[in-house]
Amino acid sequence: LVRFPEELEDDNTTFNPEYSHQVFGDDEVAFGYKGLKILLYYIAGNLSTLFRIEYTSKVNEKFDCVEADDVESKIREIIPPGFCTNTDDFVSLLEKEVNFKPFGTLLHTYSVHNEEAGDDITYQIYKADMTCPGFQEYHERLQTFLMWFIETASFIDVDDERWNYFLVFEKYNKDGATLFATVGYMTVYNYYVYPDKTRPRVSQMLILPPFQGEGHGAQLLETVHRYYMSSPTVLDITAEDPSENYVKLRDFVLVKLCKDLFCFSPGRLMQGFSQEMVVEAQQKLKINKQHARRVYEILRLRATDMGDAEQSRSYRLDVKRRLIGPYKKKQRELAKMRRCLRPEELTNQLNQIDLNMQHEQLEESFQQLVSDYRRVLERLAQA
């Protein structure tokens, strides 16, 4: 991500993809080259792109009887047309970056202290849509990062008007002017819920690698929640196939939002999960029942003295009653089998349902959950 021309030669600003199987196959191999480098430079704000390939040698079909992979065409399938192929053109575009401004409506401004700079850096979150001039072309460049940093990424249908786009930008100074650098973004699809509601579903979320670990994901997700909370037509907010990291982030944000609600006060938490919690979380914060239950378990852990045998036992049983659901389902399936299967078939199925193993798995799930919850509470204490 380039802000100044000298960064083109600075390896310290380079970051590598986490995944490349979506472009180069499961083996993540480009065949037929020595010293292959695939170089993608993006202007930090508007993401205008420079694409180059370098290598020390390449197999020759005429002499080696094999053909090298067409790396260039694979990359061209991802990055939109109009990219630069030489440095001079890219630098001339970089000089015009001062004209780039964020798209859409400003929703939130916040600061993060940067130890290296010894100063606070300002960030802004905007909501945009495809009616914003220039945004569609910008989004085509932005979404190319998904292929390298989200394992099962795919490009979305931008012609569908039910998509919302939320963007994070950093404000920085260059030669006395204020410029903006792209930090990350989120796409949200607004599903219809009969008869007159919508259910926004988070589809994609990415904070670019140079900005990860600074709290931008939490700022973005909380801002998006607050945006939809104000709408009377929104039922609740969900996510499509969330990753483990996203679930941890969502836990933190939702706990932060819920901790001051009346129904989630310590006295109420110790009485167990209630319908009142479900209603208050849904009506005030657009949080669904499943997520409200998780928030309850995290906040109840905070209110529980795990050194007290009775409090610890009560908490453990409460969480395990929820976790045991899939195991009870197996028991119901087993009862059906007893009625329907021949003895030899039943024996075969019983061998697959070891009750002792189920108890071990249940305890393991509980311990893992408590470990995850403690990390959320540690982060909450530092917020």
Number of C-alpha atoms within 10 A of each C-alpha: 22 21 19 13 16 9 14 17 9 10 8 7 11 16 11 10 12 12 17 18 15 15 17 16 10 10 8 12 12 15 16 17 17 13 9 16 12 12 12 17 20 20 21 21 25 24 22 23 23 19 19 15 12 12 11 9 11 16 16 13 11 8 7 9 8 12 13 13 16 11 17 12 9 12 16 12 11 17 18 17 12 9 19 18 14 11 15 11 12 21 19 11 15 21 12 9 20 15 11 13 14 22 21 19 14 15 15 16 15 13 12 13 12 11 8 6 8 8 11 12 14 14 21 20 27 21 22 19 19 19 11 11 11 11 17 15 15 16 18 18 20 18 20 18 18 20 20 18 18 18 14 12 16 13 12 13 8 14 9 10 12 13 21 19 19 24 25 25 23 22 14 15 10 10 7 7 8 13 21 23 23 22 24 23 25 20 19 22 21 17 14 14 13 7 6 10 16 19 20 26 19 21 17 22 20 20 22 17 15 12 14 13 9 13 13 23 24 17 19 24 21 18 20 23 20 16 13 18 20 12 12 12 13 21 22 22 22 18 17 11 13 15 12 9 9 17 14 15 17 21 22 23 22 21 22 19 18 22 16 10 13 13 21 24 16 16 12 16 20 18 9 14 19 15 10 13 23 20 17 18 25 20 16 15 22 26 25 17 16 9 20 26 19 18 27 25 22 24 23 22 22 16 15 18 13 15 8 9 10 12 15 15 11 14 19 17 12 14 16 14 10 10 15 16 11 10 16 11 11 13 14 11 11 17 11 11 16 15 9 11 13 10 11 9 12 15 12 10 15 14 9 9 14 10 13 9 11 13 13 11 14 17 15 11 15 17 13 12 15 16 11 14 22 15 14 21 19 12 12 13 9 6 9
